[in-house]
């Protein structure tokens, strides 16, 4: 999968997606309820620079970076716990252009995932 600079990653499949809150056409997860969510994005990049992040409603919420400077095939990752409101839109993105390896013969190299940790009721 090729990804440009500062681009939302549109994961074209969802292995587990109850309620279909992740949209594979837009790369957007919409929080169904208020609560604390654990969110992660991991990529294996073909470059020596793997910068990834999580945005909520278009605003940076968490950023992860790996820069080696000498070798290719680097892993960038970020994991964060965020308080979201119902309807908040969460996306994963990559700062720098390059290929993101999505699958290998034994499983998944790169992914975006999340889950509700604790609901908040009014």
N, C-alpha and C positions, 0 to 999 in steps of 0.2 A: 504494500500500500504506500503510495507516494503522498507526502504531506508537505504543504508549503509553509513558509514562515507565518507564525502567529495564526495557525489554522485550527479550527475545531476538528477533532478527529471523529469521524462518523463511522462507528463500529457497525458493520453491516449485518451482524447477527447478535442475538442475545441468548446465551445459554440458559439462563434462568431469568424470567421476566414476568412474575405474577402481577396481574393488574395492568400489564403492558404500559408501565410508567416510563420505560425507556423507549424512545423513538429512533429506530434504526435509520430512518430517512434523514433526520436532522442531527443525530448525535446528542440529543438532549434528554436528560432524565428530569421528570417533573415530580417533585415531592408530593405524595398523596396526602400527608398529614403533617401537622406541626410536630417537631421532635429533633432529637439529636441523631445524626447520621454518620456512619463511618464510610468514607469515600476513598478510593484508591485508583491511581492510574499508573501503569507500568508499561514501558516500551523497550524493545530491543531495537536500536537504531543502527543503520549502516554507516554512520559517521562517528567521529570521535567526540561528538558533542550531543548530548541527549537532554534537552531541557523540556520539561512537561509541567502542566499546571491544571488546576481545577478552577473554574469560574462559576459564580452564582449570579444569575441575572446579568451576565456580561461583565462582572467585576471580578478581578483576581481574588481568590480566596486562599489558595495554597500553591506554592511553586517548588518544584524539585529540579535538581540539576546534577549532571555528571559530565565532567570535562576531563578527558585524558590528554588530548593534544597530540597523541602519537599513534594510537591504534583505532581501528574501526570496531564496529559491533559493540557498542556501549549500551548499558542499561540506564534509563532515567526512570525515576519513580517518585511518587509523592503519596502519602497517606495522611489523612486528616479527619478529625471529628468536627463537624459543623452543626450549628443549630439552624435548621431550615423551617420556613413556614410553608404550609400547604400552598402549592402553586409555584414555589420557587423553581427556577430552571437551572440545572447543573450541567455543565459541559466539561469535557477534557480537551486540552489543546496542546500543541507543540509550538515552541517559540521558533525553532530553526528548521529549515527545509531538509528533506531527505526521505529515505525509505524507512518505513516502520515494518518490521517483520511481524506478521500477524499469527502465523501458525508454523509449527514444525511437524515432523512425522509422528512425534509422540504426544503432542499437546499444544498448548497455547504459549506463545512467546510474549505477546502484548495484550493488555486488557484494561478495561475501565469497569469498575464495580462499586457497589455500595449497598448499604443495608440500614434499616432503621434500628437504632440501638435502644432508644427510649422515647416513647411518644410524650408530648406535652399537651395536657388538656387544660382548658381555660377554667 
